[in-house]
């Protein structure tokens, strides 16, 4: 992972030209964190959702499984099957 991070950093400007600065910062952080986790084997990951209104954030993560199933169905649908498929695929490629 150290070599991957170093290779990314050596080509960071090329990646920035293809994506953007935000992507580069996230990828750099991900690679550094992964390297640390493997090296010291004591890293924990927390998924935190923050919102202005508590009721707008789900109490559980159950919605994730349902959404993954819905997206898999859409992904396996024939090309151009319906407007929802086209809209979701378009938003994913944007």
Residue frames as a rotation matrix with the C-alpha (Angstrom) as fourth column:
UNK 1
0.563 0.826 0.000 0.00
0.826 -0.563 0.000 0.00
0.000 0.000 -1.000 0.00
UNK 2
0.275 -0.555 -0.785 2.90
0.205 -0.764 0.612 2.33
-0.939 -0.329 -0.097 0.63
UNK 3
-0.753 -0.581 0.309 4.05
0.379 0.001 0.925 1.80
-0.538 0.814 0.220 -2.96
UNK 4
-0.102 0.808 0.580 0.52
0.974 -0.037 0.223 2.47
0.201 0.588 -0.783 -4.23
UNK 5
0.720 0.365 -0.590 0.34
0.549 -0.820 0.163 5.72
-0.425 -0.442 -0.790 -2.25
UNK 6
-0.128 -0.866 -0.484 3.77
0.106 -0.497 0.861 6.78
-0.986 0.059 0.155 -3.48
UNK 7
-0.725 -0.081 0.684 2.83
0.663 0.187 0.725 5.98
-0.187 0.979 -0.082 -7.09
UNK 8
0.355 0.913 0.200 -0.38
0.929 -0.369 0.037 7.97
0.108 0.173 -0.979 -6.70
UNK 9
0.591 -0.160 -0.791 1.49
0.300 -0.866 0.400 10.93
-0.749 -0.473 -0.464 -5.24
UNK 10
-0.534 -0.846 0.009 3.98
0.261 -0.155 0.953 10.82
-0.804 0.511 0.303 -8.11
UNK 11
-0.813 0.305 0.495 1.06
0.521 0.004 0.853 11.03
0.259 0.952 -0.162 -10.55
UNK 12
-0.362 0.712 -0.601 -1.28
0.680 -0.239 -0.693 13.21
-0.637 -0.660 -0.398 -8.49
UNK 13
-0.496 0.146 -0.856 -1.44
-0.396 -0.916 0.073 16.02
-0.773 0.375 0.511 -11.05
UNK 14
-0.910 0.187 -0.371 -2.48
-0.278 0.392 0.877 13.56
0.309 0.901 -0.305 -13.77
UNK 15
-0.595 0.720 -0.357 -5.23
0.796 0.590 -0.134 12.21
0.114 -0.364 -0.924 -11.51
UNK 16
-0.375 0.423 -0.825 -6.33
0.322 -0.775 -0.544 15.75
-0.869 -0.470 0.154 -10.69
UNK 17
-0.757 0.058 -0.651 -6.61
-0.577 -0.527 0.624 16.53
-0.307 0.848 0.432 -14.41
UNK 18
-0.811 0.458 -0.364 -8.81
0.097 0.719 0.688 13.45
0.576 0.523 -0.628 -14.90
UNK 19
-0.041 0.782 -0.622 -10.94
0.933 0.252 0.256 13.95
0.357 -0.570 -0.740 -11.78
UNK 20
0.509 0.130 0.851 -10.57
-0.038 -0.984 0.173 16.91
0.860 -0.121 -0.496 -9.40
UNK 21
-0.439 -0.737 0.515 -8.81
-0.515 -0.263 -0.816 18.09
0.737 -0.623 -0.264 -6.23
UNK 22
0.168 0.597 0.785 -11.54
-0.984 0.146 0.099 16.68
-0.056 -0.789 0.612 -3.98
UNK 23
0.927 0.149 -0.343 -11.11
-0.223 0.957 -0.186 13.20
0.300 0.249 0.921 -5.46
UNK 24
0.132 -0.972 -0.192 -7.32
0.005 0.195 -0.981 13.43
0.991 0.128 0.031 -5.02
UNK 25
-0.400 -0.246 0.883 -7.62
-0.817 -0.342 -0.465 14.42
0.416 -0.907 -0.064 -1.36
UNK 26
0.548 0.682 0.484 -10.05
-0.818 0.557 0.140 11.58
-0.174 -0.473 0.864 -0.65
UNK 27
0.860 -0.246 -0.447 -7.91
-0.024 0.856 -0.516 9.01
0.510 0.455 0.730 -2.47
UNK 28
-0.167 -0.963 0.210 -4.73
-0.268 -0.160 -0.950 10.21
0.949 -0.215 -0.231 -0.78
UNK 29
-0.184 0.195 0.964 -6.44
-0.981 -0.106 -0.166 9.95
0.070 -0.975 0.210 2.61
UNK 30
0.826 0.562 0.039 -7.81
-0.562 0.827 -0.002 6.49
-0.033 -0.020 0.999 1.79
UNK 31
0.563 -0.677 -0.473 -4.41
0.062 0.606 -0.793 5.17
0.824 0.418 0.383 0.72
UNK 32
-0.420 -0.738 0.529 -2.63
-0.489 -0.307 -0.817 6.63
0.765 -0.601 -0.231 3.76
UNK 33
0.072 0.536 0.841 -5.28
-0.992 0.127 0.004 5.29
-0.105 -0.835 0.540 6.14
UNK 34
0.922 0.266 -0.281 -5.19
-0.324 0.928 -0.185 1.84
0.211 0.261 0.942 4.51
UNK 35
0.132 -0.961 -0.242 -1.41
-0.057 0.237 -0.970 1.76
0.990 0.142 -0.024 4.74
UNK 36
-0.476 -0.280 0.833 -1.58
-0.777 -0.310 -0.548 2.66
0.412 -0.908 -0.070 8.44
UNK 37
0.475 0.761 0.443 -4.29
-0.873 0.469 0.130 0.10
-0.109 -0.449 0.887 9.13
UNK 38
0.850 -0.196 -0.489 -2.25
-0.030 0.909 -0.416 -2.70
0.526 0.368 0.767 7.59
UNK 39
-0.125 -0.987 0.103 0.98
-0.162 -0.082 -0.983 -1.59
0.979 -0.140 -0.150 9.23
UNK 40
-0.772 -0.215 0.599 -0.34
-0.571 -0.180 -0.801 -1.23
0.280 -0.960 0.016 12.79
UNK 41
-0.583 0.565 -0.583 -3.45
0.254 0.809 0.530 -3.44
0.772 0.161 -0.615 12.54
UNK 42
-0.614 0.388 -0.688 -5.47
0.750 0.017 -0.661 -1.40
-0.245 -0.922 -0.301 14.99
UNK 43
-0.962 0.262 -0.071 -7.67
-0.271 -0.909 0.317 0.89
0.019 0.325 0.946 12.94
UNK 44
-0.406 0.908 0.099 -11.43
0.679 0.372 -0.633 1.19
-0.612 -0.190 -0.768 13.36
UNK 45
-0.919 0.203 0.338 -13.85
0.152 -0.609 0.778 2.76
0.364 0.767 0.529 10.91
UNK 46
-0.466 0.811 -0.352 -16.98
0.476 -0.106 -0.873 4.60
-0.746 -0.575 -0.337 11.98
UNK 47
-0.635 0.403 0.660 -19.75
0.583 -0.310 0.751 5.63
0.507 0.861 -0.038 9.62
UNK 48
-0.535 0.409 -0.740 -21.38
0.543 -0.504 -0.671 8.76
-0.647 -0.761 0.048 10.99
UNK 49
-0.263 0.537 0.802 -24.35
0.790 -0.356 0.498 10.52
0.553 0.765 -0.330 9.45
UNK 50
-0.678 -0.006 -0.735 -24.80
0.514 -0.719 -0.468 14.13
-0.526 -0.695 0.491 10.49
UNK 51
-0.308 0.644 0.700 -27.87
0.730 -0.311 0.608 16.22
0.610 0.698 -0.375 9.70
UNK 52
-0.773 0.096 0.627 -29.45
-0.305 -0.923 -0.233 19.46
0.557 -0.372 0.743 10.84
UNK 53
0.112 0.882 0.457 -32.61
-0.983 0.031 0.180 17.57
0.145 -0.470 0.871 11.86
UNK 54
-0.619 -0.407 0.671 -32.33
-0.606 0.792 -0.078 14.24
-0.500 -0.455 -0.737 13.66
UNK 55
0.201 0.807 0.555 -35.50
-0.147 0.585 -0.797 12.87
-0.969 0.078 0.236 12.03
UNK 56
0.695 0.028 -0.719 -33.94
-0.710 -0.136 -0.691 13.19
-0.117 0.990 -0.075 8.57
UNK 57
-0.415 -0.866 -0.280 -31.28
-0.850 0.479 -0.220 10.58
0.325 0.147 -0.934 9.43
UNK 58
0.425 0.588 -0.688 -32.42
-0.319 0.809 0.494 6.93
0.847 0.009 0.531 9.57
UNK 59
0.563 -0.166 0.809 -32.03
-0.813 0.065 0.579 5.26
-0.149 -0.984 -0.098 12.97
UNK 60
0.351 -0.443 0.825 -30.68
0.075 0.891 0.447 2.08
-0.933 -0.095 0.346 11.37
UNK 61
-0.502 -0.602 -0.621 -28.78
-0.637 -0.228 0.736 1.21
-0.585 0.765 -0.269 8.22
UNK 62
-0.200 0.499 0.843 -31.53
0.313 0.848 -0.427 -1.14
-0.928 0.179 -0.326 6.97
UNK 63
0.717 0.523 -0.461 -32.26
-0.198 -0.480 -0.854 1.17
-0.668 0.704 -0.241 4.05
UNK 64
-0.131 -0.864 -0.486 -28.83
-0.850 -0.154 0.504 0.41
-0.510 0.479 -0.715 2.56
UNK 65
-0.722 -0.131 0.680 -29.62
0.058 0.967 0.248 -3.24
-0.690 0.218 -0.690 1.82
UNK 66
0.291 0.914 0.283 -32.93
0.522 0.096 -0.847 -2.35
-0.801 0.394 -0.449 0.15
UNK 67
0.655 -0.093 -0.750 -31.26
-0.502 -0.796 -0.340 0.33
-0.565 0.598 -0.568 -1.98
UNK 68
-0.483 -0.875 -0.023 -28.44
-0.653 0.343 0.675 -2.04
-0.583 0.341 -0.737 -2.99
UNK 69
-0.447 0.404 0.798 -31.01
0.459 0.869 -0.183 -4.62
-0.768 0.285 -0.574 -4.13
UNK 70
0.647 0.731 -0.217 -32.93
0.235 -0.462 -0.855 -1.98
-0.726 0.502 -0.471 -6.10
UNK 71
0.338 -0.600 -0.725 -29.76
-0.789 -0.600 0.129 -0.78
-0.513 0.528 -0.677 -7.82
UNK 72
-0.685 -0.570 0.455 -28.68
-0.274 0.779 0.564 -4.35
-0.676 0.262 -0.689 -8.66
UNK 73
0.048 0.794 0.606 -32.09
0.608 0.458 -0.648 -4.97
-0.792 0.400 -0.461 -10.26
UNK 74
0.797 0.243 -0.554 -31.73
-0.180 -0.779 -0.601 -1.80
-0.577 0.579 -0.577 -12.30
UNK 75
-0.073 -0.941 -0.329 -28.18
-0.798 -0.143 0.585 -2.67
-0.598 0.306 -0.741 -13.29
UNK 76
-0.757 -0.212 0.618 -29.20
0.056 0.921 0.385 -6.10
-0.651 0.326 -0.685 -14.58
UNK 77
0.349 0.937 -0.019 -32.24
0.134 -0.070 -0.988 -4.77
-0.927 0.343 -0.150 -16.49
UNK 78
0.145 -0.251 0.957 -32.07
0.974 0.208 -0.093 -4.75
-0.176 0.945 0.274 -20.29
UNK 79
-0.815 -0.547 -0.193 -30.58
0.495 -0.829 0.259 -1.58
-0.302 0.116 0.946 -21.74
UNK 80
-0.879 0.470 0.080 -33.21
-0.378 -0.789 0.483 1.17
0.290 0.395 0.872 -21.93
UNK 81
-0.720 0.608 -0.335 -35.78
0.639 0.769 0.021 -0.94
0.270 -0.199 -0.942 -20.05
UNK 82
0.448 0.892 -0.060 -37.53
0.855 -0.408 0.319 2.02
0.261 -0.194 -0.946 -18.48
UNK 83
0.525 -0.197 0.828 -37.09
0.004 -0.972 -0.234 5.64
0.851 0.126 -0.510 -17.51
UNK 84
0.921 -0.204 0.331 -35.94
-0.358 -0.115 0.927 4.80
-0.151 -0.972 -0.179 -13.95
UNK 85
0.573 -0.747 0.336 -33.12
0.691 0.661 0.291 2.63
-0.440 0.066 0.896 -15.29
UNK 86
0.276 -0.465 0.841 -32.00
0.741 -0.455 -0.494 5.37
0.612 0.760 0.219 -17.67
UNK 87
0.713 0.048 0.700 -32.18
-0.258 -0.910 0.326 8.05
0.652 -0.413 -0.636 -14.96
UNK 88
0.892 -0.393 0.225 -30.21
-0.117 0.278 0.953 6.03
-0.437 -0.876 0.202 -12.41
UNK 89
0.410 -0.776 0.480 -27.55
0.869 0.491 0.052 4.98
-0.276 0.396 0.876 -14.90
UNK 90
0.399 -0.232 0.887 -27.23
0.467 -0.781 -0.414 8.55
0.789 0.580 -0.203 -16.16
UNK 91
0.836 -0.058 0.546 -26.77
-0.440 -0.667 0.602 9.89
0.329 -0.743 -0.583 -12.62
UNK 92
0.784 -0.573 0.238 -24.18
0.205 0.601 0.773 7.20
-0.586 -0.557 0.589 -11.86
UNK 93
0.234 -0.707 0.667 -22.14
0.972 0.187 -0.143 8.12
-0.024 0.682 0.731 -14.94
UNK 94
0.783 0.126 0.609 -22.32
0.249 -0.961 -0.122 11.87
0.570 0.248 -0.783 -14.34
